[in-house]
Amino acid sequence: MNAAPLIPCIISGGSGSRLWPVSRESAPKPFMRLADGQSLLQKTFLRVAGLSSIQRVLTVTNRDLLFRTLDDYRAVNSTGLATDLLLEPVGRNTAAAIAVAALHVQQHLGDETQLLVLPADHLIKDEAAFAQAVQHARTLAAQGYLVTFGITPEHPETGFGYIEQGAAVGPGFKVARFVEKPDLATAQSYLASGNYLWNAGMFCLQAGTVLSELERHAPLVLAAARAALANGSSLENQQGRQSELALEDFAQAPDISIDYALFEPSDKVAVVPCSIGWSDIGSWQAMRELVPSDDDGNQIRGQSVLHNVSNCYIDSPQRLVGAVGVHDLIIVDTPDALLIADAASSQDVKYIAQQLKSSGHDAYRLHRSVNRPWGIYTVLEEDRRFKIKRILVRPQASLSLQMHHHRSEHWIVVSGMALVTNGDREFLLNTNESTYIPAGHSHRLSNPGVIDLVMIEVQSGEYLGEDDIVRFDDIYGRAPAASEQPQ
């Protein structure tokens, strides 16, 4: 048994643009719920929590996803496993993320500590085989190898990179080379040879080894990561350690994957072959493979009425879908966006998200329902000069003390109790009571009770954008420093 501690490191974030309209920038792929109600992030957390001798889990994620991440962990962390978080102010790919993770565990646990690096948005069905593969990887990592996991291919796949196996070493093989995504003929030859594995993007790394190899092959990545960690802010509580990386330093890190920065140039790379029921859930085609088919080859999530329909994937948890005489389609419905795609073109959904982003349309970034540190708001209806929201504030939570320049607001309590700051006044609102917040008034909404506060907010004014907000005080650290406050 390996005596060095093992720290699972979950890399969470990305945009998951091929899974639009469910995956969006503010609620990316790791937070997608599967049919059992659990998110991919929660499944990853539970998978690593079930490994032997795990005392804490490290997560590297974007600062803006902190509270959504904490909410997901809180719902499944029944044993109170310590959760450390490294918060990126800007995305810089996996090399920088793994560099800060290695520096973090080296600082707190030493050079021999092993990192089990896993993407937050992959699915693994055979957890016993996964645990066995981790043990094999740990053996190689203790010998000074940078270890990657290679998935035994089940079919000729053109959407994955490949790893060519070299000489045998312990329970794995040295890596002969990494290969980019091949064309179909090449993928077929790889499958026939039996010497190639799918590159799963999962790693087992000893902290001291990965840092010395980064110093050798990617010194700019390591320098930026070291400065960002040293100059950032951190706190520690009963739940774990939380460090926010310094923006100016982290932004200097090259935007490069760990594969290009380290694994391809290093001569210390080994691979552990495994068959673990792995999927990267990279497209709607991959999602549909998780749902049972009916007699006509359709996979349905939600309510539908079908006539002469075959080989279609329909995902509509909130609205009834009727379909007649269609075949080989992917249909995904959300409250504010509908996707209809040819089943053979599921990889091209990313172009829709890219066009929305380039045009500045909010549908690439936000859903109608948006998570906030204090709860959730849902846009019920909006036009050019008005917007209606349903706002849910969790018990003992509070919005920031804030002000809007261009809009006024009416608040109506539907259930629970609200503590309201409105200008110079502070008062309680009970169910069916309301208040009016004029533009330019400082205001705050809090829930002093023990049940959820649900409120309807009606905004009106010449500009209703979410960026029309001045925060004066905020318990979640979103208010500017005193020197930045308006005079």
C-alpha positions as CSV (number, residue, x, y, z in Angstrom):
1,M,0.0,0.0,0.0
2,N,1.3,3.5,-0.9
3,A,2.0,5.5,2.2
4,A,1.9,8.9,0.6
5,P,-1.4,10.8,0.9
6,L,-3.7,10.9,-2.1
7,I,-5.5,14.1,-2.8
8,P,-8.2,14.0,-5.5
9,C,-8.1,17.2,-7.5
10,I,-11.3,18.0,-9.5
11,I,-10.8,20.4,-12.4
12,S,-14.2,22.1,-12.9
13,G,-15.3,24.7,-15.3
14,G,-15.3,25.2,-19.0
15,S,-18.2,26.1,-21.2
16,G,-19.5,22.7,-22.5
17,S,-20.7,24.5,-25.6
18,R,-21.5,21.3,-27.4
19,L,-24.2,20.7,-24.8
20,W,-25.9,24.0,-25.2
21,P,-28.6,25.1,-24.3
22,V,-28.4,23.2,-21.0
23,S,-24.7,23.9,-20.5
24,R,-23.9,27.6,-20.4
25,E,-21.0,29.8,-19.2
26,S,-22.6,30.5,-15.8
27,A,-23.8,27.0,-15.4
28,P,-21.4,24.8,-17.4
29,K,-21.4,21.1,-18.1
30,P,-20.2,19.9,-14.6
31,F,-23.5,21.2,-13.2
32,M,-25.7,19.4,-15.6
33,R,-28.1,17.0,-13.9
34,L,-28.5,13.5,-15.1
35,A,-31.7,11.5,-14.9
36,D,-31.1,10.6,-11.2
37,G,-30.9,14.3,-10.3
38,Q,-27.2,14.3,-9.5
39,S,-24.8,16.6,-11.4
40,L,-21.6,15.4,-13.1
41,L,-19.7,17.3,-10.5
42,Q,-21.5,15.6,-7.6
43,K,-20.9,12.2,-9.2
44,T,-17.2,13.0,-9.5
45,F,-17.0,14.1,-5.9
46,L,-18.8,10.9,-4.7
47,R,-16.5,8.8,-6.8
48,V,-13.3,10.1,-5.3
49,A,-14.8,10.2,-1.8
50,G,-15.4,6.5,-2.1
51,L,-11.7,5.7,-2.6
52,S,-9.8,4.4,0.4
53,S,-8.0,6.8,2.8
54,I,-9.3,10.0,1.3
55,Q,-9.3,12.8,3.9
56,R,-9.9,15.8,1.7
57,V,-10.8,16.8,-1.9
58,L,-9.2,19.7,-3.8
59,T,-11.2,21.6,-6.5
60,V,-9.8,24.1,-9.0
61,T,-12.6,26.2,-10.4
62,N,-13.6,29.7,-11.6
63,R,-14.2,32.2,-8.9
64,D,-17.7,32.9,-10.3
65,L,-18.6,29.2,-9.8
66,L,-17.7,29.1,-6.1
67,F,-21.1,29.2,-4.5
68,R,-22.7,26.8,-7.1
69,T,-19.8,24.4,-6.4
70,L,-20.3,24.6,-2.6
71,D,-24.1,24.0,-3.0
72,D,-23.4,20.9,-5.1
73,Y,-20.9,19.5,-2.6
74,R,-23.1,20.4,0.4
75,A,-25.9,18.3,-1.0
76,V,-23.8,15.1,-1.2
77,N,-21.0,15.5,1.3
78,S,-22.7,13.5,4.0
79,T,-19.4,12.5,5.8
80,G,-18.1,16.1,6.1
81,L,-15.0,15.4,3.9
82,A,-12.7,18.5,3.9
83,T,-13.1,20.5,0.6
84,D,-10.2,22.7,-0.5
85,L,-10.8,25.2,-3.3
86,L,-8.5,27.1,-5.6
87,L,-10.4,29.9,-7.3
88,E,-9.2,31.0,-10.7
89,P,-9.9,34.7,-11.6
90,V,-9.7,33.8,-15.3
91,G,-9.4,30.5,-17.3
92,R,-5.9,29.4,-18.3
93,N,-6.3,25.8,-19.3
94,T,-5.2,22.7,-17.4
95,A,-1.4,23.3,-17.2
96,A,-1.9,26.3,-14.9
97,A,-4.7,24.6,-12.9
98,I,-2.6,21.6,-12.2
99,A,0.4,23.7,-11.4
100,V,-1.4,25.6,-8.6
101,A,-2.9,22.4,-7.3
102,A,0.6,20.8,-7.1
103,L,2.0,23.9,-5.3
104,H,-0.9,23.9,-2.9
105,V,-0.5,20.3,-1.8
106,Q,3.3,20.6,-1.7
107,Q,2.9,23.5,0.7
108,H,0.5,21.8,3.0
109,L,1.3,18.1,2.7
110,G,4.8,17.8,1.1
111,D,6.5,16.6,-2.1
112,E,5.5,13.0,-2.0
113,T,1.8,13.8,-1.9
114,Q,0.0,12.4,-4.9
115,L,-2.6,14.3,-6.9
116,L,-5.4,12.3,-8.6
117,V,-6.5,14.9,-11.3
118,L,-10.0,14.4,-12.7
119,P,-12.2,16.5,-14.9
120,A,-15.5,17.3,-13.1
121,D,-17.6,16.5,-16.1
122,H,-16.8,12.8,-17.0
123,L,-18.9,9.8,-16.1
124,I,-17.4,6.5,-14.9
125,K,-19.8,3.6,-14.5
126,D,-17.4,0.8,-13.1
127,E,-16.2,2.4,-9.9
128,A,-14.5,-0.8,-8.7
129,A,-12.4,-0.9,-11.9
130,F,-11.7,2.8,-11.5
131,A,-10.4,2.2,-7.9
132,Q,-8.1,-0.6,-9.1
133,A,-6.7,1.6,-11.9
134,V,-6.0,4.4,-9.3
135,Q,-4.0,1.9,-7.3
136,H,-1.9,1.0,-10.3
137,A,-1.4,4.6,-11.1
138,R,-0.3,5.4,-7.6
139,T,2.4,2.6,-7.8
140,L,3.8,4.2,-10.9
141,A,3.5,7.8,-9.6
142,A,5.5,6.7,-6.5
143,Q,8.3,5.6,-8.9
144,G,8.6,9.1,-10.3
145,Y,6.3,8.7,-13.4
146,L,3.7,11.2,-14.6
147,V,0.8,8.8,-15.0
148,T,-2.1,9.2,-17.3
149,F,-5.1,6.9,-17.6
150,G,-5.8,5.3,-21.1
151,I,-9.2,3.9,-21.9
152,T,-9.3,0.7,-23.8
153,P,-11.1,1.7,-27.0
154,E,-14.5,0.1,-27.7
155,H,-14.9,1.4,-31.3
156,P,-13.0,3.6,-33.8
157,E,-13.6,7.1,-32.3
158,T,-12.5,10.2,-34.1
159,G,-13.5,12.6,-31.3
160,F,-10.8,11.6,-28.8
161,G,-7.0,11.9,-28.8
162,Y,-5.1,8.6,-28.5
163,I,-2.1,7.3,-26.5
164,E,0.3,4.8,-28.0
165,Q,1.7,2.3,-25.5
166,G,5.4,1.7,-25.3
167,A,7.5,-0.7,-23.1
168,A,5.8,-2.3,-20.2
169,V,6.6,-0.8,-16.8
170,G,5.0,-2.2,-13.6
171,P,1.2,-2.2,-13.9
172,G,1.3,0.0,-16.9
173,F,3.3,1.1,-19.9
174,K,5.6,3.9,-20.9
175,V,4.0,6.3,-23.3
176,A,5.4,6.1,-26.8
177,R,3.5,9.1,-28.1
178,F,0.3,11.1,-27.9
179,V,-1.7,11.3,-31.1
180,E,-4.2,14.0,-32.1
181,K,-7.8,13.1,-33.0
182,P,-7.5,10.9,-36.0
183,D,-9.7,10.4,-39.1
184,L,-11.9,7.3,-39.3
185,A,-9.4,5.2,-41.2
186,T,-6.6,5.9,-38.8
187,A,-8.9,5.3,-35.8
188,Q,-9.8,1.9,-37.3
189,S,-6.2,1.0,-37.6
190,Y,-5.5,2.1,-34.0
191,L,-8.3,-0.2,-32.8
192,A,-7.1,-3.1,-34.9
193,S,-3.5,-2.8,-33.5
194,G,-4.6,-3.1,-29.9
195,N,-1.7,-0.8,-28.9
196,Y,-3.6,2.5,-28.7
197,L,-5.8,3.9,-25.9
198,W,-8.2,6.8,-25.7
199,N,-6.7,9.8,-23.8
200,A,-9.1,10.3,-20.9
201,G,-7.4,13.5,-19.5
202,M,-7.1,11.9,-16.0
203,F,-3.8,11.9,-14.2
204,C,-2.0,10.7,-11.1
205,L,1.0,12.9,-10.2
206,Q,3.4,13.2,-7.3
207,A,3.6,16.9,-6.4
208,G,7.4,17.1,-6.3
209,T,7.7,15.3,-9.7
210,V,5.2,17.4,-11.5
211,L,6.7,20.6,-10.2
212,S,10.2,19.7,-11.1
213,E,9.0,18.7,-14.6
214,L,7.1,21.9,-15.0
215,E,10.2,23.8,-14.0
216,R,12.0,22.0,-16.8
217,H,9.5,22.1,-19.6
218,A,7.0,24.9,-18.7
219,P,8.7,27.4,-16.4
220,L,6.4,30.3,-17.4
221,V,3.4,28.3,-16.3
222,L,5.0,27.4,-13.0
223,A,6.2,31.0,-12.3
224,A,2.8,32.4,-12.9
225,A,1.1,29.8,-10.8
226,R,3.5,30.3,-7.9
227,A,3.0,34.1,-8.0
228,A,-0.8,33.8,-8.2
229,L,-0.9,31.5,-5.2
230,A,1.5,33.6,-3.2
231,N,-0.1,36.9,-3.9
232,G,-3.7,35.7,-3.7
233,S,-6.0,35.6,-0.6
234,S,-6.8,32.6,1.5
235,L,-8.9,31.5,4.4
236,E,-9.3,28.3,6.3
237,N,-12.3,27.0,8.3
238,Q,-13.8,23.7,9.4
239,Q,-14.9,22.9,5.8
240,G,-11.4,23.3,4.3
241,R,-8.9,25.7,2.8
242,Q,-10.0,28.3,0.2
243,S,-7.5,30.3,-1.9
244,E,-8.3,33.0,-4.5
245,L,-5.6,33.4,-7.0
246,A,-4.2,36.8,-7.8
247,L,-5.6,38.0,-11.2
248,E,-2.6,40.0,-12.4
249,D,-0.2,37.0,-11.8
250,F,-2.5,34.2,-13.0
251,A,-3.4,36.1,-16.2
252,Q,0.3,35.8,-17.1
253,A,0.2,32.0,-17.3
254,P,0.3,30.6,-20.9
255,D,-3.1,29.3,-22.0
256,I,-1.9,25.7,-22.6
257,S,-3.1,22.2,-21.7
258,I,-1.0,19.9,-19.4
259,D,-0.7,17.5,-22.4
260,Y,1.2,20.1,-24.5
261,A,3.0,21.8,-21.7
262,L,4.3,18.7,-19.9
263,F,3.2,15.2,-20.9
264,E,4.3,15.4,-24.6
265,P,7.9,16.8,-23.9
266,S,8.5,14.8,-20.7
267,D,10.3,11.4,-20.7
268,K,8.7,10.4,-17.4
269,V,5.2,9.6,-18.7
270,A,3.4,6.3,-18.1
271,V,-0.1,5.1,-18.9
272,V,-2.4,2.8,-17.1
273,P,-4.8,1.0,-19.4
274,C,-8.3,0.6,-18.0
275,S,-11.9,-0.3,-18.9
276,I,-14.0,1.6,-16.4
277,G,-17.2,2.5,-18.3
278,W,-15.8,6.0,-19.1
279,S,-17.6,8.7,-21.1
280,D,-16.6,12.4,-21.4
281,I,-20.2,13.3,-22.1
282,G,-18.9,15.5,-24.9
283,S,-22.1,15.9,-26.9
284,W,-25.8,15.3,-27.0
285,Q,-25.0,12.0,-28.8
286,A,-23.1,10.9,-25.7
287,M,-25.9,12.0,-23.4
288,R,-28.5,10.1,-25.4
289,E,-26.5,6.9,-24.9
290,L,-27.2,7.1,-21.1
291,V,-31.0,7.0,-21.7
292,P,-32.9,3.8,-22.5
293,S,-34.4,3.6,-26.0
294,D,-38.0,2.8,-26.8
295,D,-39.0,0.3,-29.6
296,D,-38.4,3.0,-32.2
297,G,-34.9,3.9,-31.0
298,N,-36.1,7.1,-29.3
299,Q,-34.6,8.3,-26.0
300,I,-37.0,10.6,-24.1
301,R,-36.5,12.7,-21.0
302,G,-39.7,14.4,-20.0
303,Q,-43.2,14.2,-21.5
304,S,-43.8,13.7,-25.2
305,V,-46.4,12.5,-27.6
306,L,-44.9,11.0,-30.7
307,H,-46.3,9.8,-34.0
308,N,-44.1,8.2,-36.7
309,V,-40.9,9.2,-34.9
310,S,-37.7,7.2,-34.8
311,N,-34.1,7.5,-33.6
312,C,-34.7,10.9,-31.8
313,Y,-33.4,12.2,-28.6
314,I,-35.9,14.5,-26.8
315,D,-34.9,16.2,-23.6
316,S,-37.7,18.5,-22.2
317,P,-38.2,18.2,-18.5
318,Q,-40.6,21.1,-18.2
319,R,-42.8,21.2,-21.3
320,L,-44.7,18.6,-23.3
321,V,-43.2,17.9,-26.7
322,G,-45.3,16.7,-29.6
323,A,-43.5,15.3,-32.7
324,V,-44.8,13.9,-36.0
325,G,-42.9,12.3,-38.8
326,V,-39.4,13.2,-37.8
327,H,-36.3,11.0,-37.6
328,D,-32.7,11.2,-36.4
329,L,-33.1,14.4,-34.5
330,I,-31.9,15.8,-31.2
331,I,-34.4,18.1,-29.5
332,V,-33.5,19.8,-26.3
333,D,-35.9,22.3,-24.7
334,T,-35.2,24.8,-21.9
335,P,-37.4,27.7,-20.7
336,D,-35.6,30.2,-23.0
337,A,-34.0,28.3,-25.8
338,L,-34.8,25.3,-28.0
339,L,-32.2,23.2,-29.8
340,I,-33.1,21.1,-32.9
341,A,-30.2,19.3,-34.5
342,D,-29.5,16.4,-36.9
343,A,-28.3,13.5,-34.8
344,A,-25.2,13.1,-36.9
345,S,-24.2,16.7,-36.3
346,S,-24.2,16.8,-32.5
347,Q,-20.6,17.9,-32.4
348,D,-21.5,21.1,-34.3
349,V,-23.9,22.5,-31.6
350,K,-20.9,24.5,-30.3
351,Y,-21.2,26.8,-33.3
352,I,-24.6,27.9,-32.0
353,A,-23.1,28.9,-28.6
354,Q,-20.2,30.6,-30.4
355,Q,-22.5,32.7,-32.5
356,L,-24.6,33.7,-29.5
357,K,-21.5,34.7,-27.6
358,S,-20.1,36.7,-30.5
359,S,-23.4,38.6,-30.8
360,G,-23.6,39.3,-27.1
361,H,-26.8,37.3,-26.6
362,D,-27.3,36.3,-22.9
363,A,-28.4,32.8,-23.9
364,Y,-24.8,31.7,-24.2
365,R,-24.1,32.7,-20.6
366,L,-27.3,32.6,-18.5
367,H,-30.4,30.5,-18.0
368,R,-33.7,32.0,-17.0
369,S,-32.9,30.7,-13.5
370,V,-29.6,32.0,-12.1
371,N,-27.9,30.8,-9.0
372,R,-26.5,33.4,-6.6
373,P,-24.7,33.0,-3.2
374,W,-27.9,33.8,-1.4
375,G,-30.3,31.7,-3.5
376,I,-31.9,31.7,-7.0
377,Y,-33.7,34.2,-9.2
378,T,-35.8,33.3,-12.2
379,V,-36.8,35.7,-14.9
380,L,-40.6,35.2,-15.5
381,E,-41.2,37.8,-18.2
382,E,-39.4,40.8,-19.6
383,D,-39.7,43.5,-22.2
384,R,-37.7,46.7,-23.0
385,R,-38.9,48.7,-20.0
386,F,-40.0,46.0,-17.4
387,K,-38.8,42.7,-16.0
388,I,-40.5,40.3,-13.6
389,K,-38.5,37.9,-11.4
390,R,-39.2,35.2,-8.9
391,I,-36.5,35.5,-6.1
392,L,-35.8,32.8,-3.6
393,V,-33.6,33.7,-0.6
394,R,-32.3,30.9,1.6
395,P,-32.7,31.1,5.4
396,Q,-30.3,33.5,7.1
397,A,-29.0,34.6,3.7
398,S,-28.8,38.2,2.5
399,L,-28.3,40.1,-0.7
400,S,-25.8,43.0,-0.9
401,L,-26.6,46.5,0.2
402,Q,-26.9,48.0,-3.3
403,M,-28.4,50.7,-5.5
404,H,-29.6,51.0,-9.1
405,H,-29.3,54.1,-11.2
406,H,-31.8,53.3,-13.9
407,R,-34.5,51.2,-12.5
408,S,-37.1,51.1,-9.6
409,E,-38.4,47.9,-8.1
410,H,-41.6,46.6,-6.4
411,W,-41.1,43.7,-4.0
412,I,-44.1,41.4,-3.1
413,V,-43.5,38.6,-0.5
414,V,-45.1,35.4,-1.6
415,S,-44.0,33.2,1.3
416,G,-41.7,33.5,4.3
417,M,-40.5,36.8,5.9
418,A,-38.2,39.5,4.5
419,L,-36.0,41.9,6.3
420,V,-35.9,45.0,4.1
421,T,-33.5,48.0,4.0
422,N,-35.1,50.7,1.9
423,G,-33.1,54.0,2.1
424,D,-32.9,55.0,5.8
425,R,-35.7,52.5,6.8
426,E,-35.3,48.9,8.0
427,F,-38.5,46.8,8.4
428,L,-40.0,43.3,8.1
429,L,-42.4,42.2,5.4
430,N,-44.7,39.3,5.9
431,T,-46.5,37.2,3.2
432,N,-48.7,39.3,0.9
433,E,-47.0,42.5,2.0
434,S,-44.9,44.7,-0.4
435,T,-42.6,47.7,-0.7
436,Y,-41.4,50.1,-3.5
437,I,-37.7,50.8,-4.1
438,P,-37.2,54.0,-6.1
439,A,-34.2,54.3,-8.4
440,G,-31.2,55.7,-6.5
441,H,-32.2,54.3,-3.2
442,S,-29.8,52.0,-1.3
443,H,-31.6,48.8,-0.4
444,R,-31.0,45.3,0.9
445,L,-33.1,42.1,1.1
446,S,-32.5,39.5,3.8
447,N,-34.2,36.3,5.1
448,P,-34.1,36.3,8.9
449,G,-36.4,33.2,9.0
450,V,-35.9,29.4,9.0
451,I,-37.7,28.7,5.7
452,D,-37.1,30.0,2.2
453,L,-38.2,33.5,1.4
454,V,-40.0,33.7,-2.0
455,M,-40.6,37.1,-3.5
456,I,-41.8,38.6,-6.8
457,E,-39.8,41.5,-8.0
458,V,-41.1,43.9,-10.7
459,Q,-38.5,46.1,-12.2
460,S,-39.2,49.1,-14.4
461,G,-37.0,51.7,-15.9
462,E,-35.0,52.8,-19.0
463,Y,-32.3,50.1,-18.5
464,L,-32.8,46.8,-16.8
465,G,-29.4,45.1,-17.2
466,E,-27.8,43.1,-14.4
467,D,-24.8,45.4,-14.5
468,D,-26.8,48.4,-13.3
469,I,-25.8,47.7,-9.7
470,V,-23.6,49.5,-7.2
471,R,-22.7,47.3,-4.2
472,F,-21.9,49.1,-0.9
473,D,-21.6,46.1,1.4
474,D,-21.7,42.3,0.7
475,I,-21.1,39.3,2.9
476,Y,-19.9,37.3,-0.1
477,G,-17.0,39.6,-1.0
478,R,-18.6,41.1,-4.1
479,A,-18.5,44.8,-3.0
480,P,-15.5,47.0,-4.1
481,A,-12.9,48.2,-1.7
482,A,-13.6,51.4,0.1
483,S,-11.3,53.4,-2.3
484,E,-13.5,52.2,-5.2
485,Q,-16.8,53.2,-3.7
486,P,-18.8,56.0,-5.4
487,Q,-18.4,59.4,-3.7
